[in-house]
Amino acid sequence: MLMIGSSAAYAQDSKLGTWGIATVVLPGDSIHRWGGYSELQIRTNTAFSQFQYYEAKAGVSYDLDKNFIALLGTGTYHTYDFTDLSAGPLTNEFRVWEQMTVNQFLYRLKFEHRYRVEQRWVNGDYRNRFRYRLNMFIPLNNTKIVAKTWFLSLFDEVFFNNKAPNFERNRVSAALGYQFDKKWIVQAGWLNQRNYTIAQSSGKNNIMLMLMYRINRKNAVQKEQLPTTTD
């Protein structure tokens, strides 16, 4: 979340924060092309303390084919001064976005290209934003990410908008994950987010913890699903 005004002064008080992400996903397939997801995310200023941010979002997806997925999403985002939570949010944002995800499966290497266009209302002011994320997954003890598979997840995402500075943010992450069965997946790792303004840039490292629950239809066509974060 790009914080404005006085909130920017609090964002970097600690060198290490925490991102907690909980996601429920209903994947599409060649028979049931419609799917969706919902997600709750909480962030703290320090490791596991000083709550300062939460977001809640959901989306509807449509599988154009096995490797091309379109999605329409919406969410609400709120940033607080962790030293005075009773004052209420410093920043309130409502967001709508359109997204296309392209997946590539190259034996053990799995790539996700995600293209997103966002319409944002930040404290009532309208903004556009454009995002691209390259995500790579590497299963460690299987050739596919299926039940009982350890995997690595690496991604880099760039954020652009149509106002200066046009390059707004870079987000990079590395995580270790485990898929227990067809439903439950966890990831834990590191995430760095660097924001850019006309005057300066500022970055922060974070511990990232993710829990995913995947809904499986009884008669769904089985295919390899990438355990991607939806943020």
Buried (B, 14 or more C-beta within 10 A) or exposed (E): BBBBEEBBEBBEBBEBBBBBBBBBBBBBBEEBBEBBBBBBBBBBBBBEEBBBBBBBBBBBBBBEEBBEBBBBBBBEBBBBBBEEEEEEBBBBBEBBBBBBBEBEBEEBEBBBBBEBEBBBEBEEEEBEBBBEBEBBBEBEEBEBBBEEBBBBBBBBBBBBBEEEBEEBBBBBBBBBBBBEEBEEBBBEBBBBBEBBEEEEEEBBBBBBBBBBEBBEEEEBEEBBBBBBBBB
